[in-house]
Amino acid sequence: MKLHVISETQFVVKGTGVHTAFLNHVDLMREQDDIEVVVNGEGTGDVFHSHTYFFYYFWKGRKYKGRRVFTAHVTPDCIKGSFPAWQLFMPFVRWGLKKVYSYADICIAVSPIVEDVIVSTGAKTKIVRICNPVDIEFWKRREEDRSLSRRTLGYTENDFVVLGVGQLEGRKGIEDFIEIAETVADAKFIWAGGRPFGFLTEGIRRVNRKFREAGERVKATGQISLEQMRLVYAASDLMIFPSYHELCPLSPLEAAASGIPVIFRDLEVYSQLYKNPYLKARDKKEFILLIKRMINDRSFYNEGLKISEQLIKQFDKDRIRGELLDLYKSLNKN
């Protein structure tokens, strides 16, 4: 069987979780020789699987009626806090995503909330729930990486480094991250992520001003590769994830796999998504309290490490690969 995987992020916008999920998917399916994989313009296949939803998706999928799979990484609410004047575009986005979901014979919902949203649009498609996988071995910290990355980023071995990850937009909680950094004086803070949508990103001036006012309190890497991201995780002691809207985010799972505690914003999506416990904060005050406790209480920090170890078991790539393979085989029989 031959699988045809596409993502328009390969050509335009690479600094997103969708692009990472696409790359992870291709690598995962190519790990064994039980399925052949072609990507984007490399050829055709027996089953079609897309991670994005623009013209290329409809064009490439036209010959695969009955064998089209779409992973729903995006819902209409994803535009909130991502683009200026998003309210004006919401009706069109809801209409467009209904068409996208309906075009697929099977939509993969990466979390329970995504499944609910697909149903709420009235899309005519079958829905299966499969989480984004995490390659634990790839993200696992090596001590030599930690030392090298800390020297490169300008940190000493004694610095306690708090990491934030995401696009530089209000929806990701970057402004809260900066304000938290200004309060916690006994830690260093670094944000990894850029603006893949450029001037279309919501709040550019506002966020840039926050960074200027923070000065040396917060470093920013800009958009970086997955290999560079692995080194940033290795250099960090703790990740906080203050994002206000997520579906099945990869970066906190990658951080957990690298061997550091992760503190999430307390969102309903996580309570439905995660089968194991996770650390959470309702607001900036709670983030600050938990960060300070991580710095000063070694037993609490070790507890955070154990929570990370348990959290990522749900996203084992080999189990998820089996689920995907069974899905493709069922479509190829039709």
Secondary structure, 3 states (H helix, E strand, C coil): CEEEEECHHHCCCCCCHHHHHHHHHHHHHCCCCCCEEEEHHHCCCCEEEECCCCHHHHHHHHHCCCCEEEEECCCHHHHCCCCCCHHHHHHHHHHHHHHHHHHCCEEEECCHHHHHHHHHCCCCCEEEECCCCECHHHHCCCHHHHHHHHHHHCCCCCCCEEEEECCCCHHHCHHHHHHHHHHCCCCEEEEEECCCCHHHCCCHHHHHHHHHHHHHHEEECECCCHHHHHHHHHHCCEEEECCCCCCCCCHHHHHHHHCCCEEEECCHHHHHHCCCCCEEECCHHHHHHHHHHHHHCHHHHHHHHHHHHHHHHHHEHHHHHHHHHHHHHHHHCC
